[in-house]
Amino acid sequence: MQQEKSLVVNNHFQLQFEEAQGCFVLLYPEGMVQLNQSAGEIMNLCDGKNNSSQIAKILEEKFEMKDLQKDVDAFLSEAIDRKWVVYAN
């Protein structure tokens, strides 16, 4: 994974928080993906400004946890494979 590049939600998808379901969802023309809390937190930080390392650091501070980089990288690798996120230009 290219940690130096910022990540952004693919413009074919829309990330939003669904109050009724109490979670983030990823909307696309064919349907919707309901994200668990961890996935939603990571996706929400894919704003074109943060790279993988920055996302892990923000979440470690927010949740007072350590060593989240491996988990963040694993999720982002999957999200990139599914084309949910792309590298920002």
PDB file of N, CA, C and O in Angstrom:
ATOM      1  N   MET A   1       0.843  -1.180   0.000  1.00  0.00           N
ATOM      2  CA  MET A   1       0.000   0.000   0.000  1.00  0.00           C
ATOM      3  C   MET A   1       0.884   1.237   0.000  1.00  0.00           C
ATOM      4  O   MET A   1       1.897   1.297   0.697  1.00  0.00           O
ATOM      5  N   GLN A   2       0.483   2.221  -0.793  1.00  0.00           N
ATOM      6  CA  GLN A   2       1.249   3.456  -0.901  1.00  0.00           C
ATOM      7  C   GLN A   2       0.787   4.421   0.185  1.00  0.00           C
ATOM      8  O   GLN A   2      -0.169   5.172  -0.004  1.00  0.00           O
ATOM      9  N   GLN A   3       1.469   4.392   1.313  1.00  0.00           N
ATOM     10  CA  GLN A   3       1.034   5.169   2.458  1.00  0.00           C
ATOM     11  C   GLN A   3       1.229   6.669   2.273  1.00  0.00           C
ATOM     12  O   GLN A   3       0.563   7.461   2.939  1.00  0.00           O
ATOM     13  N   GLU A   4       2.122   7.068   1.389  1.00  0.00           N
ATOM     14  CA  GLU A   4       2.394   8.492   1.240  1.00  0.00           C
ATOM     15  C   GLU A   4       1.286   9.224   0.491  1.00  0.00           C
ATOM     16  O   GLU A   4       1.204  10.450   0.568  1.00  0.00           O
ATOM     17  N   LYS A   5       0.434   8.502  -0.232  1.00  0.00           N
ATOM     18  CA  LYS A   5      -0.620   9.137  -1.015  1.00  0.00           C
ATOM     19  C   LYS A   5      -1.910   9.235  -0.202  1.00  0.00           C
ATOM     20  O   LYS A   5      -2.293   8.312   0.517  1.00  0.00           O
ATOM     21  N   SER A   6      -2.560  10.379  -0.342  1.00  0.00           N
ATOM     22  CA  SER A   6      -3.852  10.581   0.318  1.00  0.00           C
ATOM     23  C   SER A   6      -4.917   9.744  -0.369  1.00  0.00           C
ATOM     24  O   SER A   6      -4.818   9.424  -1.553  1.00  0.00           O
ATOM     25  N   LEU A   7      -5.931   9.401   0.398  1.00  0.00           N
ATOM     26  CA  LEU A   7      -7.025   8.569  -0.101  1.00  0.00           C
ATOM     27  C   LEU A   7      -8.332   9.351  -0.087  1.00  0.00           C
ATOM     28  O   LEU A   7      -8.542  10.223   0.757  1.00  0.00           O
ATOM     29  N   VAL A   8      -9.198   9.026  -1.030  1.00  0.00           N
ATOM     30  CA  VAL A   8     -10.491   9.694  -1.124  1.00  0.00           C
ATOM     31  C   VAL A   8     -11.543   8.664  -1.534  1.00  0.00           C
ATOM     32  O   VAL A   8     -11.246   7.712  -2.256  1.00  0.00           O
ATOM     33  N   VAL A   9     -12.773   8.866  -1.064  1.00  0.00           N
ATOM     34  CA  VAL A   9     -13.862   7.977  -1.464  1.00  0.00           C
ATOM     35  C   VAL A   9     -14.075   8.150  -2.966  1.00  0.00           C
ATOM     36  O   VAL A   9     -14.160   9.270  -3.468  1.00  0.00           O
ATOM     37  N   ASN A  10     -14.157   7.040  -3.664  1.00  0.00           N
ATOM     38  CA  ASN A  10     -14.391   7.036  -5.100  1.00  0.00           C
ATOM     39  C   ASN A  10     -15.664   7.831  -5.395  1.00  0.00           C
ATOM     40  O   ASN A  10     -16.670   7.677  -4.703  1.00  0.00           O
ATOM     41  N   ASN A  11     -15.618   8.683  -6.425  1.00  0.00           N
ATOM     42  CA  ASN A  11     -16.777   9.540  -6.696  1.00  0.00           C
ATOM     43  C   ASN A  11     -17.979   8.769  -7.250  1.00  0.00           C
ATOM     44  O   ASN A  11     -19.025   9.371  -7.496  1.00  0.00           O
ATOM     45  N   HIS A  12     -17.857   7.473  -7.448  1.00  0.00           N
ATOM     46  CA  HIS A  12     -18.991   6.639  -7.853  1.00  0.00           C
ATOM     47  C   HIS A  12     -19.798   6.192  -6.639  1.00  0.00           C
ATOM     48  O   HIS A  12     -20.850   5.567  -6.772  1.00  0.00           O
ATOM     49  N   PHE A  13     -19.290   6.522  -5.453  1.00  0.00           N
ATOM     50  CA  PHE A  13     -19.938   6.146  -4.199  1.00  0.00           C
ATOM     51  C   PHE A  13     -20.209   7.395  -3.369  1.00  0.00           C
ATOM     52  O   PHE A  13     -19.547   8.421  -3.529  1.00  0.00           O
ATOM     53  N   GLN A  14     -21.191   7.290  -2.483  1.00  0.00           N
ATOM     54  CA  GLN A  14     -21.469   8.372  -1.541  1.00  0.00           C
ATOM     55  C   GLN A  14     -21.443   7.798  -0.139  1.00  0.00           C
ATOM     56  O   GLN A  14     -22.179   6.861   0.172  1.00  0.00           O
ATOM     57  N   LEU A  15     -20.591   8.364   0.709  1.00  0.00           N
ATOM     58  CA  LEU A  15     -20.509   7.942   2.106  1.00  0.00           C
ATOM     59  C   LEU A  15     -21.383   8.866   2.929  1.00  0.00           C
ATOM     60  O   LEU A  15     -21.262  10.088   2.841  1.00  0.00           O
ATOM     61  N   GLN A  16     -22.265   8.281   3.731  1.00  0.00           N
ATOM     62  CA  GLN A  16     -23.082   9.111   4.611  1.00  0.00           C
ATOM     63  C   GLN A  16     -23.443   8.337   5.868  1.00  0.00           C
ATOM     64  O   GLN A  16     -23.440   7.106   5.885  1.00  0.00           O
ATOM     65  N   PHE A  17     -23.758   9.093   6.929  1.00  0.00           N
ATOM     66  CA  PHE A  17     -24.186   8.475   8.174  1.00  0.00           C
ATOM     67  C   PHE A  17     -25.697   8.327   8.131  1.00  0.00           C
ATOM     68  O   PHE A  17     -26.415   9.300   7.899  1.00  0.00           O
ATOM     69  N   GLU A  18     -26.176   7.120   8.352  1.00  0.00           N
ATOM     70  CA  GLU A  18     -27.606   6.828   8.378  1.00  0.00           C
ATOM     71  C   GLU A  18     -28.076   6.807   9.823  1.00  0.00           C
ATOM     72  O   GLU A  18     -27.770   5.880  10.572  1.00  0.00           O
ATOM     73  N   GLU A  19     -28.819   7.832  10.206  1.00  0.00           N
ATOM     74  CA  GLU A  19     -29.335   7.908  11.578  1.00  0.00           C
ATOM     75  C   GLU A  19     -30.183   6.686  11.926  1.00  0.00           C
ATOM     76  O   GLU A  19     -30.046   6.110  13.005  1.00  0.00           O
ATOM     77  N   ALA A  20     -31.053   6.301  11.007  1.00  0.00           N
ATOM     78  CA  ALA A  20     -31.978   5.190  11.273  1.00  0.00           C
ATOM     79  C   ALA A  20     -31.231   3.898  11.588  1.00  0.00           C
ATOM     80  O   ALA A  20     -31.677   3.110  12.421  1.00  0.00           O
ATOM     81  N   GLN A  21     -30.095   3.677  10.923  1.00  0.00           N
ATOM     82  CA  GLN A  21     -29.327   2.452  11.140  1.00  0.00           C
ATOM     83  C   GLN A  21     -28.188   2.663  12.140  1.00  0.00           C
ATOM     84  O   GLN A  21     -27.586   1.698  12.611  1.00  0.00           O
ATOM     85  N   GLY A  22     -27.897   3.918  12.461  1.00  0.00           N
ATOM     86  CA  GLY A  22     -26.852   4.228  13.432  1.00  0.00           C
ATOM     87  C   GLY A  22     -25.453   3.892  12.947  1.00  0.00           C
ATOM     88  O   GLY A  22     -24.580   3.535  13.737  1.00  0.00           O
ATOM     89  N   CYS A  23     -25.243   4.010  11.622  1.00  0.00           N
ATOM     90  CA  CYS A  23     -23.924   3.668  11.089  1.00  0.00           C
ATOM     91  C   CYS A  23     -23.690   4.390   9.760  1.00  0.00           C
ATOM     92  O   CYS A  23     -24.606   4.957   9.164  1.00  0.00           O
ATOM     93  N   PHE A  24     -22.440   4.349   9.323  1.00  0.00           N
ATOM     94  CA  PHE A  24     -22.111   4.865   8.007  1.00  0.00           C
ATOM     95  C   PHE A  24     -22.527   3.839   6.961  1.00  0.00           C
ATOM     96  O   PHE A  24     -22.438   2.630   7.177  1.00  0.00           O
ATOM     97  N   VAL A  25     -22.984   4.354   5.818  1.00  0.00           N
ATOM     98  CA  VAL A  25     -23.294   3.495   4.681  1.00  0.00           C
ATOM     99  C   VAL A  25     -22.607   4.074   3.451  1.00  0.00           C
ATOM    100  O   VAL A  25     -22.329   5.270   3.370  1.00  0.00           O
ATOM    101  N   LEU A  26     -22.350   3.208   2.521  1.00  0.00           N
ATOM    102  CA  LEU A  26     -21.736   3.581   1.256  1.00  0.00           C
ATOM    103  C   LEU A  26     -22.788   3.320   0.174  1.00  0.00           C
ATOM    104  O   LEU A  26     -23.157   2.176  -0.091  1.00  0.00           O
ATOM    105  N   LEU A  27     -23.259   4.403  -0.441  1.00  0.00           N
ATOM    106  CA  LEU A  27     -24.306   4.298  -1.449  1.00  0.00           C
ATOM    107  C   LEU A  27     -23.696   4.278  -2.837  1.00  0.00           C
ATOM    108  O   LEU A  27     -22.706   4.960  -3.100  1.00  0.00           O
ATOM    109  N   TYR A  28     -24.287   3.497  -3.718  1.00  0.00           N
ATOM    110  CA  TYR A  28     -23.861   3.446  -5.115  1.00  0.00           C
ATOM    111  C   TYR A  28     -25.099   3.098  -5.933  1.00  0.00           C
ATOM    112  O   TYR A  28     -26.094   2.638  -5.373  1.00  0.00           O
ATOM    113  N   PRO A  29     -25.056   3.311  -7.259  1.00  0.00           N
ATOM    114  CA  PRO A  29     -26.275   3.137  -8.067  1.00  0.00           C
ATOM    115  C   PRO A  29     -26.978   1.794  -7.891  1.00  0.00           C
ATOM    116  O   PRO A  29     -28.206   1.736  -7.942  1.00  0.00           O
ATOM    117  N   GLU A  30     -26.226   0.719  -7.685  1.00  0.00           N
ATOM    118  CA  GLU A  30     -26.830  -0.608  -7.579  1.00  0.00           C
ATOM    119  C   GLU A  30     -27.274  -0.959  -6.168  1.00  0.00           C
ATOM    120  O   GLU A  30     -27.910  -1.995  -5.971  1.00  0.00           O
ATOM    121  N   GLY A  31     -26.957  -0.127  -5.180  1.00  0.00           N
ATOM    122  CA  GLY A  31     -27.350  -0.486  -3.829  1.00  0.00           C
ATOM    123  C   GLY A  31     -26.622   0.267  -2.747  1.00  0.00           C
ATOM    124  O   GLY A  31     -26.277   1.438  -2.900  1.00  0.00           O
ATOM    125  N   MET A  32     -26.394  -0.432  -1.638  1.00  0.00           N
ATOM    126  CA  MET A  32     -25.827   0.185  -0.450  1.00  0.00           C
ATOM    127  C   MET A  32     -24.999  -0.846   0.309  1.00  0.00           C
ATOM    128  O   MET A  32     -25.337  -2.029   0.344  1.00  0.00           O
ATOM    129  N   VAL A  33     -23.915  -0.382   0.912  1.00  0.00           N
ATOM    130  CA  VAL A  33     -23.101  -1.213   1.792  1.00  0.00           C
ATOM    131  C   VAL A  33     -23.182  -0.602   3.187  1.00  0.00           C
ATOM    132  O   VAL A  33     -22.857   0.570   3.376  1.00  0.00           O
ATOM    133  N   GLN A  34     -23.612  -1.392   4.154  1.00  0.00           N
ATOM    134  CA  GLN A  34     -23.649  -0.943   5.541  1.00  0.00           C
ATOM    135  C   GLN A  34     -22.281  -1.229   6.151  1.00  0.00           C
ATOM    136  O   GLN A  34     -21.818  -2.370   6.136  1.00  0.00           O
ATOM    137  N   LEU A  35     -21.639  -0.202   6.682  1.00  0.00           N
ATOM    138  CA  LEU A  35     -20.290  -0.344   7.230  1.00  0.00           C
ATOM    139  C   LEU A  35     -20.334  -0.492   8.747  1.00  0.00           C
ATOM    140  O   LEU A  35     -21.146   0.142   9.421  1.00  0.00           O
ATOM    141  N   ASN A  36     -19.453  -1.335   9.272  1.00  0.00           N
ATOM    142  CA  ASN A  36     -19.354  -1.405  10.730  1.00  0.00           C
ATOM    143  C   ASN A  36     -18.648  -0.139  11.222  1.00  0.00           C
ATOM    144  O   ASN A  36     -18.166   0.654  10.414  1.00  0.00           O
ATOM    145  N   GLN A  37     -18.586   0.053  12.533  1.00  0.00           N
ATOM    146  CA  GLN A  37     -18.041   1.297  13.082  1.00  0.00           C
ATOM    147  C   GLN A  37     -16.609   1.549  12.633  1.00  0.00           C
ATOM    148  O   GLN A  37     -16.271   2.667  12.244  1.00  0.00           O
ATOM    149  N   SER A  38     -15.767   0.528  12.681  1.00  0.00           N
ATOM    150  CA  SER A  38     -14.363   0.696  12.296  1.00  0.00           C
ATOM    151  C   SER A  38     -14.238   1.116  10.835  1.00  0.00           C
ATOM    152  O   SER A  38     -13.504   2.050  10.510  1.00  0.00           O
ATOM    153  N   ALA A  39     -14.956   0.423   9.961  1.00  0.00           N
ATOM    154  CA  ALA A  39     -14.908   0.740   8.534  1.00  0.00           C
ATOM    155  C   ALA A  39     -15.431   2.145   8.277  1.00  0.00           C
ATOM    156  O   ALA A  39     -14.860   2.890   7.479  1.00  0.00           O
ATOM    157  N   GLY A  40     -16.515   2.507   8.949  1.00  0.00           N
ATOM    158  CA  GLY A  40     -17.085   3.845   8.794  1.00  0.00           C
ATOM    159  C   GLY A  40     -16.127   4.933   9.234  1.00  0.00           C
ATOM    160  O   GLY A  40     -16.010   5.968   8.578  1.00  0.00           O
ATOM    161  N   GLU A  41     -15.436   4.698  10.353  1.00  0.00           N
ATOM    162  CA  GLU A  41     -14.470   5.683  10.857  1.00  0.00           C
ATOM    163  C   GLU A  41     -13.327   5.870   9.863  1.00  0.00           C
ATOM    164  O   GLU A  41     -12.899   6.995   9.606  1.00  0.00           O
ATOM    165  N   ILE A  42     -12.837   4.772   9.308  1.00  0.00           N
ATOM    166  CA  ILE A  42     -11.734   4.849   8.341  1.00  0.00           C
ATOM    167  C   ILE A  42     -12.206   5.551   7.069  1.00  0.00           C
ATOM    168  O   ILE A  42     -11.551   6.474   6.587  1.00  0.00           O
ATOM    169  N   MET A  43     -13.345   5.112   6.526  1.00  0.00           N
ATOM    170  CA  MET A  43     -13.859   5.701   5.291  1.00  0.00           C
ATOM    171  C   MET A  43     -14.124   7.196   5.456  1.00  0.00           C
ATOM    172  O   MET A  43     -13.881   7.977   4.536  1.00  0.00           O
ATOM    173  N   ASN A  44     -14.613   7.588   6.612  1.00  0.00           N
ATOM    174  CA  ASN A  44     -14.908   8.992   6.868  1.00  0.00           C
ATOM    175  C   ASN A  44     -13.644   9.856   6.815  1.00  0.00           C
ATOM    176  O   ASN A  44     -13.722  11.054   6.543  1.00  0.00           O
ATOM    177  N   LEU A  45     -12.493   9.255   7.071  1.00  0.00           N
ATOM    178  CA  LEU A  45     -11.226   9.992   7.031  1.00  0.00           C
ATOM    179  C   LEU A  45     -10.569   9.969   5.654  1.00  0.00           C
ATOM    180  O   LEU A  45      -9.525  10.591   5.454  1.00  0.00           O
ATOM    181  N   CYS A  46     -11.170   9.262   4.711  1.00  0.00           N
ATOM    182  CA  CYS A  46     -10.678   9.244   3.324  1.00  0.00           C
ATOM    183  C   CYS A  46     -11.253  10.451   2.607  1.00  0.00           C
ATOM    184  O   CYS A  46     -12.196  10.343   1.823  1.00  0.00           O
ATOM    185  N   ASP A  47     -10.664  11.600   2.893  1.00  0.00           N
ATOM    186  CA  ASP A  47     -11.194  12.871   2.409  1.00  0.00           C
ATOM    187  C   ASP A  47     -10.276  13.567   1.409  1.00  0.00           C
ATOM    188  O   ASP A  47     -10.485  14.732   1.070  1.00  0.00           O
ATOM    189  N   GLY A  48      -9.257  12.846   0.937  1.00  0.00           N
ATOM    190  CA  GLY A  48      -8.313  13.441   0.006  1.00  0.00           C
ATOM    191  C   GLY A  48      -7.174  14.166   0.688  1.00  0.00           C
ATOM    192  O   GLY A  48      -6.250  14.640   0.025  1.00  0.00           O
ATOM    193  N   LYS A  49      -7.230  14.258   2.015  1.00  0.00           N
ATOM    194  CA  LYS A  49      -6.188  14.953   2.784  1.00  0.00           C
ATOM    195  C   LYS A  49      -5.324  13.983   3.578  1.00  0.00           C
ATOM    196  O   LYS A  49      -4.157  14.263   3.848  1.00  0.00           O
ATOM    197  N   ASN A  50      -5.898  12.839   3.953  1.00  0.00           N
ATOM    198  CA  ASN A  50      -5.212  11.893   4.833  1.00  0.00           C
ATOM    199  C   ASN A  50      -4.704  10.684   4.075  1.00  0.00           C
ATOM    200  O   ASN A  50      -5.363  10.165   3.174  1.00  0.00           O
ATOM    201  N   ASN A  51      -3.507  10.246   4.467  1.00  0.00           N
ATOM    202  CA  ASN A  51      -2.996   8.977   3.946  1.00  0.00           C
ATOM    203  C   ASN A  51      -3.216   7.901   5.022  1.00  0.00           C
ATOM    204  O   ASN A  51      -3.740   8.191   6.097  1.00  0.00           O
ATOM    205  N   SER A  52      -2.825   6.701   4.731  1.00  0.00           N
ATOM    206  CA  SER A  52      -3.041   5.576   5.634  1.00  0.00           C
ATOM    207  C   SER A  52      -2.435   5.824   7.021  1.00  0.00           C
ATOM    208  O   SER A  52      -3.076   5.557   8.038  1.00  0.00           O
ATOM    209  N   SER A  53      -1.224   6.322   7.059  1.00  0.00           N
ATOM    210  CA  SER A  53      -0.556   6.576   8.345  1.00  0.00           C
ATOM    211  C   SER A  53      -1.284   7.646   9.148  1.00  0.00           C
ATOM    212  O   SER A  53      -1.427   7.525  10.365  1.00  0.00           O
ATOM    213  N   GLN A  54      -1.742   8.686   8.472  1.00  0.00           N
ATOM    214  CA  GLN A  54      -2.465   9.754   9.166  1.00  0.00           C
ATOM    215  C   GLN A  54      -3.798   9.248   9.696  1.00  0.00           C
ATOM    216  O   GLN A  54      -4.202   9.598  10.804  1.00  0.00           O
ATOM    217  N   ILE A  55      -4.476   8.430   8.911  1.00  0.00           N
ATOM    218  CA  ILE A  55      -5.749   7.862   9.353  1.00  0.00           C
ATOM    219  C   ILE A  55      -5.545   7.018  10.607  1.00  0.00           C
ATOM    220  O   ILE A  55      -6.299   7.145  11.571  1.00  0.00           O
ATOM    221  N   ALA A  56      -4.536   6.162  10.597  1.00  0.00           N
ATOM    222  CA  ALA A  56      -4.253   5.320  11.770  1.00  0.00           C
ATOM    223  C   ALA A  56      -3.953   6.184  12.993  1.00  0.00           C
ATOM    224  O   ALA A  56      -4.440   5.902  14.087  1.00  0.00           O
ATOM    225  N   LYS A  57      -3.159   7.227  12.811  1.00  0.00           N
ATOM    226  CA  LYS A  57      -2.792   8.101  13.942  1.00  0.00           C
ATOM    227  C   LYS A  57      -4.027   8.811  14.503  1.00  0.00           C
ATOM    228  O   LYS A  57      -4.197   8.887  15.720  1.00  0.00           O
ATOM    229  N   ILE A  58      -4.883   9.326  13.631  1.00  0.00           N
ATOM    230  CA  ILE A  58      -6.097  10.012  14.076  1.00  0.00           C
ATOM    231  C   ILE A  58      -6.971   9.058  14.882  1.00  0.00           C
ATOM    232  O   ILE A  58      -7.489   9.429  15.935  1.00  0.00           O
ATOM    233  N   LEU A  59      -7.138   7.826  14.392  1.00  0.00           N
ATOM    234  CA  LEU A  59      -7.985   6.859  15.086  1.00  0.00           C
ATOM    235  C   LEU A  59      -7.361   6.396  16.399  1.00  0.00           C
ATOM    236  O   LEU A  59      -8.073   6.172  17.378  1.00  0.00           O
ATOM    237  N   GLU A  60      -6.042   6.251  16.428  1.00  0.00           N
ATOM    238  CA  GLU A  60      -5.362   5.873  17.678  1.00  0.00           C
ATOM    239  C   GLU A  60      -5.596   6.937  18.745  1.00  0.00           C
ATOM    240  O   GLU A  60      -5.820   6.608  19.910  1.00  0.00           O
ATOM    241  N   GLU A  61      -5.544   8.206  18.356  1.00  0.00           N
ATOM    242  CA  GLU A  61      -5.786   9.290  19.309  1.00  0.00           C
ATOM    243  C   GLU A  61      -7.257   9.354  19.710  1.00  0.00           C
ATOM    244  O   GLU A  61      -7.574   9.518  20.888  1.00  0.00           O
ATOM    245  N   LYS A  62      -8.150   9.225  18.737  1.00  0.00           N
ATOM    246  CA  LYS A  62      -9.588   9.331  19.005  1.00  0.00           C
ATOM    247  C   LYS A  62     -10.069   8.238  19.952  1.00  0.00           C
ATOM    248  O   LYS A  62     -10.857   8.505  20.859  1.00  0.00           O
ATOM    249  N   PHE A  63      -9.597   7.001  19.744  1.00  0.00           N
ATOM    250  CA  PHE A  63     -10.069   5.876  20.534  1.00  0.00           C
ATOM    251  C   PHE A  63      -9.087   5.435  21.611  1.00  0.00           C
ATOM    252  O   PHE A  63      -9.293   4.416  22.271  1.00  0.00           O
ATOM    253  N   GLU A  64      -8.011   6.214  21.786  1.00  0.00           N
ATOM    254  CA  GLU A  64      -6.988   5.924  22.800  1.00  0.00           C
ATOM    255  C   GLU A  64      -6.501   4.487  22.685  1.00  0.00           C
ATOM    256  O   GLU A  64      -6.477   3.735  23.659  1.00  0.00           O
ATOM    257  N   MET A  65      -6.112   4.126  21.461  1.00  0.00           N
ATOM    258  CA  MET A  65      -5.594   2.791  21.170  1.00  0.00           C
ATOM    259  C   MET A  65      -4.225   2.933  20.523  1.00  0.00           C
ATOM    260  O   MET A  65      -3.824   4.020  20.108  1.00  0.00           O
ATOM    261  N   LYS A  66      -3.523   1.821  20.446  1.00  0.00           N
ATOM    262  CA  LYS A  66      -2.205   1.816  19.812  1.00  0.00           C
ATOM    263  C   LYS A  66      -2.174   0.767  18.711  1.00  0.00           C
ATOM    264  O   LYS A  66      -2.988  -0.157  18.678  1.00  0.00           O
ATOM    265  N   ASP A  67      -1.213   0.936  17.813  1.00  0.00           N
ATOM    266  CA  ASP A  67      -0.909  -0.067  16.782  1.00  0.00           C
ATOM    267  C   ASP A  67      -2.096  -0.414  15.879  1.00  0.00           C
ATOM    268  O   ASP A  67      -2.380  -1.590  15.650  1.00  0.00           O
ATOM    269  N   LEU A  68      -2.780   0.599  15.373  1.00  0.00           N
ATOM    270  CA  LEU A  68      -3.893   0.361  14.464  1.00  0.00           C
ATOM    271  C   LEU A  68      -3.478   0.327  12.996  1.00  0.00           C
ATOM    272  O   LEU A  68      -4.298   0.023  12.129  1.00  0.00           O
ATOM    273  N   GLN A  69      -2.214   0.635  12.710  1.00  0.00           N
ATOM    274  CA  GLN A  69      -1.775   0.753  11.321  1.00  0.00           C
ATOM    275  C   GLN A  69      -2.053  -0.508  10.504  1.00  0.00           C
ATOM    276  O   GLN A  69      -2.526  -0.420   9.371  1.00  0.00           O
ATOM    277  N   LYS A  70      -1.765  -1.663  11.064  1.00  0.00           N
ATOM    278  CA  LYS A  70      -1.967  -2.913  10.330  1.00  0.00           C
ATOM    279  C   LYS A  70      -3.442  -3.121   9.985  1.00  0.00           C
ATOM    280  O   LYS A  70      -3.770  -3.547   8.878  1.00  0.00           O
ATOM    281  N   ASP A  71      -4.332  -2.817  10.940  1.00  0.00           N
ATOM    282  CA  ASP A  71      -5.771  -2.966  10.710  1.00  0.00           C
ATOM    283  C   ASP A  71      -6.272  -1.953   9.681  1.00  0.00           C
ATOM    284  O   ASP A  71      -7.083  -2.287   8.818  1.00  0.00           O
ATOM    285  N   VAL A  72      -5.788  -0.722   9.777  1.00  0.00           N
ATOM    286  CA  VAL A  72      -6.176   0.315   8.820  1.00  0.00           C
ATOM    287  C   VAL A  72      -5.709  -0.080   7.420  1.00  0.00           C
ATOM    288  O   VAL A  72      -6.470   0.014   6.457  1.00  0.00           O
ATOM    289  N   ASP A  73      -4.466  -0.519   7.315  1.00  0.00           N
ATOM    290  CA  ASP A  73      -3.936  -0.935   6.015  1.00  0.00           C
ATOM    291  C   ASP A  73      -4.725  -2.103   5.429  1.00  0.00           C
ATOM    292  O   ASP A  73      -4.994  -2.129   4.228  1.00  0.00           O
ATOM    293  N   ALA A  74      -5.095  -3.065   6.269  1.00  0.00           N
ATOM    294  CA  ALA A  74      -5.853  -4.226   5.790  1.00  0.00           C
ATOM    295  C   ALA A  74      -7.211  -3.785   5.249  1.00  0.00           C
ATOM    296  O   ALA A  74      -7.634  -4.232   4.182  1.00  0.00           O
ATOM    297  N   PHE A  75      -7.891  -2.908   5.987  1.00  0.00           N
ATOM    298  CA  PHE A  75      -9.185  -2.442   5.505  1.00  0.00           C
ATOM    299  C   PHE A  75      -9.040  -1.618   4.227  1.00  0.00           C
ATOM    300  O   PHE A  75      -9.806  -1.803   3.280  1.00  0.00           O
ATOM    301  N   LEU A  76      -8.066  -0.713   4.195  1.00  0.00           N
ATOM    302  CA  LEU A  76      -7.885   0.131   3.015  1.00  0.00           C
ATOM    303  C   LEU A  76      -7.507  -0.694   1.790  1.00  0.00           C
ATOM    304  O   LEU A  76      -7.910  -0.364   0.675  1.00  0.00           O
ATOM    305  N   SER A  77      -6.749  -1.746   1.981  1.00  0.00           N
ATOM    306  CA  SER A  77      -6.402  -2.621   0.869  1.00  0.00           C
ATOM    307  C   SER A  77      -7.671  -3.238   0.274  1.00  0.00           C
ATOM    308  O   SER A  77      -7.836  -3.299  -0.945  1.00  0.00           O
ATOM    309  N   GLU A  78      -8.550  -3.690   1.149  1.00  0.00           N
ATOM    310  CA  GLU A  78      -9.831  -4.255   0.708  1.00  0.00           C
ATOM    311  C   GLU A  78     -10.694  -3.187   0.048  1.00  0.00           C
ATOM    312  O   GLU A  78     -11.310  -3.437  -0.988  1.00  0.00           O
ATOM    313  N   ALA A  79     -10.740  -1.991   0.646  1.00  0.00           N
ATOM    314  CA  ALA A  79     -11.550  -0.898   0.090  1.00  0.00           C
ATOM    315  C   ALA A  79     -11.039  -0.474  -1.288  1.00  0.00           C
ATOM    316  O   ALA A  79     -11.830  -0.138  -2.170  1.00  0.00           O
ATOM    317  N   ILE A  80      -9.732  -0.491  -1.468  1.00  0.00           N
ATOM    318  CA  ILE A  80      -9.149  -0.159  -2.772  1.00  0.00           C
ATOM    319  C   ILE A  80      -9.502  -1.250  -3.783  1.00  0.00           C
ATOM    320  O   ILE A  80      -9.874  -0.951  -4.918  1.00  0.00           O
ATOM    321  N   ASP A  81      -9.388  -2.511  -3.373  1.00  0.00           N
ATOM    322  CA  ASP A  81      -9.754  -3.625  -4.256  1.00  0.00           C
ATOM    323  C   ASP A  81     -11.216  -3.538  -4.693  1.00  0.00           C
ATOM    324  O   ASP A  81     -11.553  -3.869  -5.829  1.00  0.00           O
ATOM    325  N   ARG A  82     -12.071  -3.095  -3.790  1.00  0.00           N
ATOM    326  CA  ARG A  82     -13.507  -2.970  -4.093  1.00  0.00           C
ATOM    327  C   ARG A  82     -13.828  -1.650  -4.777  1.00  0.00           C
ATOM    328  O   ARG A  82     -14.973  -1.386  -5.145  1.00  0.00           O
ATOM    329  N   LYS A  83     -12.793  -0.820  -4.943  1.00  0.00           N
ATOM    330  CA  LYS A  83     -12.913   0.493  -5.588  1.00  0.00           C
ATOM    331  C   LYS A  83     -13.772   1.467  -4.792  1.00  0.00           C
ATOM    332  O   LYS A  83     -14.354   2.393  -5.358  1.00  0.00           O
ATOM    333  N   TRP A  84     -13.853   1.259  -3.468  1.00  0.00           N
ATOM    334  CA  TRP A  84     -14.564   2.195  -2.608  1.00  0.00           C
ATOM    335  C   TRP A  84     -13.742   3.462  -2.423  1.00  0.00           C
ATOM    336  O   TRP A  84     -14.284   4.566  -2.359  1.00  0.00           O
ATOM    337  N   VAL A  85     -12.416   3.285  -2.337  1.00  0.00           N
ATOM    338  CA  VAL A  85     -11.511   4.443  -2.196  1.00  0.00           C
ATOM    339  C   VAL A  85     -10.458   4.370  -3.290  1.00  0.00           C
ATOM    340  O   VAL A  85     -10.125   3.303  -3.805  1.00  0.00           O
ATOM    341  N   VAL A  86      -9.952   5.542  -3.620  1.00  0.00           N
ATOM    342  CA  VAL A  86      -8.893   5.660  -4.627  1.00  0.00           C
ATOM    343  C   VAL A  86      -7.854   6.635  -4.082  1.00  0.00           C
ATOM    344  O   VAL A  86      -8.112   7.370  -3.129  1.00  0.00           O
ATOM    345  N   TYR A  87      -6.685   6.627  -4.699  1.00  0.00           N
ATOM    346  CA  TYR A  87      -5.663   7.574  -4.313  1.00  0.00           C
ATOM    347  C   TYR A  87      -6.012   8.932  -4.901  1.00  0.00           C
ATOM    348  O   TYR A  87      -6.375   9.043  -6.072  1.00  0.00           O
ATOM    349  N   ALA A  88      -5.898   9.964  -4.073  1.00  0.00           N
ATOM    350  CA  ALA A  88      -6.183  11.329  -4.515  1.00  0.00           C
ATOM    351  C   ALA A  88      -5.067  11.788  -5.451  1.00  0.00           C
ATOM    352  O   ALA A  88      -3.926  11.339  -5.346  1.00  0.00           O
ATOM    353  N   ASN A  89      -5.409  12.666  -6.344  1.00  0.00           N
ATOM    354  CA  ASN A  89      -4.407  13.198  -7.290  1.00  0.00           C
ATOM    355  C   ASN A  89      -3.535  14.237  -6.632  1.00  0.00           C
ATOM    356  O   ASN A  89      -2.642  14.789  -7.275  1.00  0.00           O
TER     357      ASN A  89
END
